[in-house]
Amino acid sequence: MLWPPPGAETTDTSDLERLYDYPDDLDRPWVQVNFISSLDGAMSVAGRSAGLGNAADKKIFALGRDLADVVLVGAGTALAEGYRGVRAGEVRAERRARLGLSPVPPIAVVTARCSPTPESLLIADTSVPPIVLTSEAAPRERRDALAAAGADVVVAGEETVDLPAALRALGERGLRRVNCEGGPQLLGALIAADLVDQLCLTLAPLLAGGDSGRIARGPLPDVPRTVRLESALHHEDDEVGGALMLRYRRTR
Ligand SMILES: NC(=O)c1ccc[n+]([C@@H]2O[C@H](COP(=O)([O-])OP(=O)(O)OC[C@H]3O[C@@H](n4cnc5c(N)ncnc54)[C@H](OP(=O)(O)O)[C@@H]3O)[C@@H](O)[C@H]2O)c1
């Protein structure tokens, strides 16, 4: 599939909505993961993913938020990328109202140590209460401080965050359309626990070099997870020499 189609002056975003929509009638949290990588496998340039991005990728990234009940992110990414609560915006508000979703999805941050503080923009600058998915290992005073600042604090797991339990907690809150925005440690843990339902991967037409890590790192799963290519969007403009936006779903 080519996007935009050859000769088209504008992009038909309703096609993209259909393509990237979640399965109907979900009876459990369903996890989509969104990443961008350079052709040589770098997941960041100078510590941030922005150096890899382009307009087309930003559109898919925003669509991921627009269609989700909740945005799931690791504490490392939230800090590196300066996360704050999701903004409503005109396009997002119209789309979510039309699709019967809440005005904005909350952000659920995964943090074993409860590292965000009440002053973090993720906690302090949001129109909906953030969710903190943490563990028994996090000092109680940090958990209490985040709860006092308005966060919904969920303790799932002892030393680290028990991801199946954390996802169950999201499901209990009616949050089943889960859009995970990384980062690599969280994706590695999701792969190890076999919890990735879909991977949306943008291949940026760049050779980044450097020493950036891969999009996943962590424990070796018992077997590699198998996925099937569902769609491949190609985007080319004057600035970007051919980005590929790939969508893979797990095979069972
Ligand atoms: N290219 C892309 O699309 C993309 C996307 C996202 C991020 N990134 C990049 O990735 C880098 C950050 O990497 P990262 O590995 O630090 O990111 P990360 O996975 O977002 O964060 C790691 C931190 O998250 C918490 N965490 C993750 N998984 C956990 C688990 N299963 N249980 C408990 N806690 C868990 C821990 O926080 P605590 O230490 O608080 O316990 C851990 O230190 C940044 O440079 C960012 O720009 C790139």
The ligand as an SDF file (V2000), in Angstrom:
LIG
                    3D

 48 52  0  0  0  0  0  0  0  0999 V2000
   13.0950    4.8720   18.5960 N   0  0  0  0  0  0  0  0  0  0  0  0
   11.9910    4.8390   19.2930 C   0  0  0  0  0  0  0  0  0  0  0  0
   10.9050    4.6590   18.7300 O   0  0  0  0  0  0  0  0  0  0  0  0
   12.0580    4.9760   20.7960 C   0  0  0  0  0  0  0  0  0  0  0  0
   10.9100    4.7820   21.5400 C   0  0  0  0  0  0  0  0  0  0  0  0
   10.9740    4.9100   22.9230 C   0  0  0  0  0  0  0  0  0  0  0  0
   12.1830    5.2470   23.5200 C   0  0  0  0  0  0  0  0  0  0  0  0
   13.2770    5.4380   22.7650 N   0  0  0  0  0  0  0  0  0  0  0  0
   14.5540    5.8100   23.4010 C   0  0  0  0  0  0  0  0  0  0  0  0
   14.8690    4.8490   24.3750 O   0  0  0  0  0  0  0  0  0  0  0  0
   15.7190    5.4380   25.3580 C   0  0  0  0  0  0  0  0  0  0  0  0
   15.2650    5.0390   26.7400 C   0  0  0  0  0  0  0  0  0  0  0  0
   15.5470    3.6590   26.8890 O   0  0  0  0  0  0  0  0  0  0  0  0
   15.1320    2.8170   28.1710 P   0  0  0  0  0  0  0  0  0  0  0  0
   15.4270    1.3770   27.9340 O   0  0  0  0  0  0  0  0  0  0  0  0
   15.6660    3.4970   29.3800 O   0  0  0  0  0  0  0  0  0  0  0  0
   13.5690    3.0210   28.1270 O   0  0  0  0  0  0  0  0  0  0  0  0
   12.3310    2.4590   28.9430 P   0  0  0  0  0  0  0  0  0  0  0  0
   12.0940    1.0080   28.7140 O   0  0  0  0  0  0  0  0  0  0  0  0
   11.2630    3.4130   28.5960 O   0  0  0  0  0  0  0  0  0  0  0  0
   12.7010    2.7440   30.4720 O   0  0  0  0  0  0  0  0  0  0  0  0
   13.4200    1.8890   31.3080 C   0  0  0  0  0  0  0  0  0  0  0  0
   12.9060    2.1530   32.6980 C   0  0  0  0  0  0  0  0  0  0  0  0
   11.5010    1.8840   32.7150 O   0  0  0  0  0  0  0  0  0  0  0  0
   11.1640    1.0970   33.8170 C   0  0  0  0  0  0  0  0  0  0  0  0
   10.8310   -0.2500   33.3000 N   0  0  0  0  0  0  0  0  0  0  0  0
   10.8220   -0.6850   32.0050 C   0  0  0  0  0  0  0  0  0  0  0  0
   10.4040   -1.9530   31.9470 N   0  0  0  0  0  0  0  0  0  0  0  0
   10.1460   -2.3280   33.1960 C   0  0  0  0  0  0  0  0  0  0  0  0
    9.6520   -3.5140   33.7820 C   0  0  0  0  0  0  0  0  0  0  0  0
    9.3360   -4.6110   33.0690 N   0  0  0  0  0  0  0  0  0  0  0  0
    9.4880   -3.5560   35.1030 N   0  0  0  0  0  0  0  0  0  0  0  0
    9.7910   -2.4850   35.8410 C   0  0  0  0  0  0  0  0  0  0  0  0
   10.2450   -1.3050   35.3520 N   0  0  0  0  0  0  0  0  0  0  0  0
   10.4130   -1.2450   34.0450 C   0  0  0  0  0  0  0  0  0  0  0  0
   12.3610    1.1420   34.7390 C   0  0  0  0  0  0  0  0  0  0  0  0
   12.1590    2.3530   35.4570 O   0  0  0  0  0  0  0  0  0  0  0  0
   12.6850    2.6390   36.9500 P   0  0  0  0  0  0  0  0  0  0  0  0
   14.1660    2.7710   36.8180 O   0  0  0  0  0  0  0  0  0  0  0  0
   12.0050    3.9080   37.2990 O   0  0  0  0  0  0  0  0  0  0  0  0
   12.2970    1.4910   37.8090 O   0  0  0  0  0  0  0  0  0  0  0  0
   13.5100    1.2650   33.7570 C   0  0  0  0  0  0  0  0  0  0  0  0
   14.6620    1.8460   34.3240 O   0  0  0  0  0  0  0  0  0  0  0  0
   15.6600    6.9410   25.1110 C   0  0  0  0  0  0  0  0  0  0  0  0
   16.8620    7.2990   24.4530 O   0  0  0  0  0  0  0  0  0  0  0  0
   14.4970    7.1030   24.1620 C   0  0  0  0  0  0  0  0  0  0  0  0
   14.6470    8.2090   23.3090 O   0  0  0  0  0  0  0  0  0  0  0  0
   13.2480    5.3010   21.4090 C   0  0  0  0  0  0  0  0  0  0  0  0
  1  2  1  0
  2  3  2  0
  2  4  1  0
  4  5  1  0
  4 48  2  0
  5  6  2  0
  6  7  1  0
  7  8  2  0
  8  9  1  0
  8 48  1  0
  9 10  1  0
  9 46  1  0
 10 11  1  0
 11 12  1  0
 11 44  1  0
 12 13  1  0
 13 14  1  0
 14 15  2  0
 14 16  1  0
 14 17  1  0
 17 18  1  0
 18 19  2  0
 18 20  1  0
 18 21  1  0
 21 22  1  0
 22 23  1  0
 23 24  1  0
 23 42  1  0
 24 25  1  0
 25 26  1  0
 25 36  1  0
 26 27  1  0
 26 35  1  0
 27 28  2  0
 28 29  1  0
 29 30  1  0
 29 35  2  0
 30 31  1  0
 30 32  2  0
 32 33  1  0
 33 34  2  0
 34 35  1  0
 36 37  1  0
 36 42  1  0
 37 38  1  0
 38 39  2  0
 38 40  1  0
 38 41  1  0
 42 43  1  0
 44 45  1  0
 44 46  1  0
 46 47  1  0
M  CHG  2   8   1  16  -1
M  END
$$$$
